[in-house]
Structure formats: structure tokens, C-alpha cells
């Protein structure tokens, strides 16, 4: 399918194909008709049918599909999402990240996740020493 011949679909059209007759899914803004792949999918057809009519990019990437899987899926591509429905056109979060890496929410969350266990560990050491020293 050349760049000029790419058919464009809206998410509304994809949602209409949320059944076993013609299951369509979206992965990375590309639309796939996975009907012919249902019986061959290593995870079973239920996995694909569960995602039919949806944007399954996150689920697809979370599983960690191989490069072979990505090559296989190319033959099931029937088009792309219209520009208005593509992920990169979504409005950015109302909470922009800080420019400073030391103050970014991600680094603070990581630090915060260690704070409670570290505090409990230090407290446990003091309690242990108190009872052993007595």
C-alpha cells in the first residue's frame, strides 16, 4: 500500500467493527482487519476479539511483540486513522513536565516510592537495637 493509496478511517468507523465478522483494531495509528489472523494468533483469538474496535497500541506494546510479529501484521493493515483521531494530535496533558530533571514528577515519584520502605527499615534497626541493648 503506497503512501498515496492509504485509506483513512475514523475511530467511529473502527468502533463499528468490534465484532468477530470483521474485527478491526488500531495499533500506532494504523488500522488492521484481523479477521484472517484470528486462528493464527499465538495468544488465541479471544485476545484480538477483546481489542476489536479499539486503539490497542498500549496493549500491543506492553506485550513486547517481536519484529517478526510486526512484519506479519503488515499484511493485515487496511489503512490509517484520520489525522483528527491520531494519538499525536491529542491535546497534551494539562500538567506539563518541569524543565528541570531533578524536579520532574517522575523522579519525585521514584524517590517517594523508596521513602517509606527506607524509613521503616531505619525504624526497625532502632527498635531492634533498643531491645537487644536492654
C-alpha positions in Angstrom: 0.0 0.0 0.0 1.7 3.2 -1.1 1.5 6.4 0.8 -0.9 7.9 -1.7 -3.2 4.9 -1.6 -3.6 4.7 2.2 -7.3 4.6 3.1 -8.2 6.8 6.1 -10.7 5.7 8.8 -12.1 7.4 11.8 -12.2 5.8 15.3 -16.0 5.8 14.9 -15.6 3.5 11.9 -13.2 1.3 13.8 -15.6 1.0 16.7 -18.3 -0.2 14.3 -16.0 -3.2 13.5 -15.9 -4.6 17.1 -17.3 -8.0 16.3 -16.0 -11.4 15.0 -17.3 -10.8 11.5 -14.8 -8.1 10.6 -12.7 -7.3 13.7 -10.6 -4.1 13.2 -8.0 -2.8 15.7 -5.8 0.2 15.8 -2.1 0.0 16.6 0.1 3.1 16.3 -2.5 4.9 14.3 -2.7 2.2 11.7 -6.0 0.2 11.2 -5.9 -3.6 10.9 -8.5 -6.1 9.9 -7.5 -9.1 11.9 -10.3 -11.5 10.7 -7.9 -13.7 8.8 -5.4 -13.8 11.7 -7.8 -14.8 14.4 -7.0 -18.6 14.2 -3.3 -18.0 13.8 -2.7 -15.5 16.7 -0.4 -17.2 19.3 -2.3 -15.7 22.2 -5.7 -17.0 20.9 -8.4 -15.3 19.0 -10.0 -14.0 22.3 -7.1 -11.6 22.7 -7.8 -10.0 19.3 -11.6 -10.0 19.7 -11.3 -8.3 23.1 -9.4 -5.5 21.4 -11.7 -5.2 18.4 -13.0 -1.8 17.7 -10.3 -0.1 20.0 -6.9 1.5 19.9 -4.8 -1.4 21.1 -1.4 0.3 20.9 -0.7 0.2 24.6 -1.7 -3.4 24.9 0.3 -4.4 21.8 3.5 -2.6 23.1 3.1 -3.9 26.6 3.3 -7.5 25.4 6.6 -6.8 23.7 5.8 -8.3 20.2 8.8 -9.4 18.2 10.0 -7.9 14.9 8.5 -11.0 13.2 5.1 -10.2 14.7 5.4 -6.6 13.4 6.2 -7.9 9.9 3.3 -10.3 10.0 0.8 -7.6 11.0 1.8 -5.5 7.9 -0.3 -7.7 5.6 -3.4 -7.1 7.7 -3.2 -3.3 7.5 -6.1 -1.8 5.7 -5.4 1.9 6.4 -4.7 4.6 8.9 -6.6 6.8 11.3 -7.7 10.2 10.1 -5.5 12.9 11.4 -8.1 14.1 13.9 -8.1 10.7 15.6 -4.3 10.1 15.6 -2.6 9.9 19.0 -0.1 12.6 18.2 -2.9 15.1 17.6 -4.4 14.6 21.1 -4.3 17.6 23.4 -1.3 17.5 25.7 -1.8 16.9 29.4 -2.8 19.9 31.5 0.2 19.2 33.7 3.3 19.8 31.7 6.6 18.3 32.9 9.1 20.5 34.6 12.1 21.6 32.6 14.4 20.6 35.5 15.1 16.9 35.6 15.6 17.0 39.4 12.2 18.4 40.0 10.2 16.3 37.5 7.3 14.3 38.8 8.8 11.1 37.6 12.0 11.5 39.7 10.0 12.6 42.7 7.7 9.6 42.4 10.7 7.3 42.3 12.2 8.9 45.4 8.8 8.8 47.1 8.4 5.1 46.4 11.7 4.4 48.3 11.0 6.8 51.2 8.5 4.7 53.2 10.5 1.4 53.0 13.7 3.2 53.9 12.1 4.9 56.9 10.6 1.6 58.0 14.0 -0.1 57.7 15.7 2.6 59.8 13.0 2.4 62.4 13.3 -1.3 62.6 17.0 -1.1 63.2 16.5 1.4 66.1 13.8 -0.8 67.6 15.9 -3.9 67.2 19.0 -2.2 68.8 16.8 -0.9 71.7 15.5 -4.4 72.6 18.9 -6.1 72.1 20.7 -3.4 74.2 18.2 -3.7 77.1 
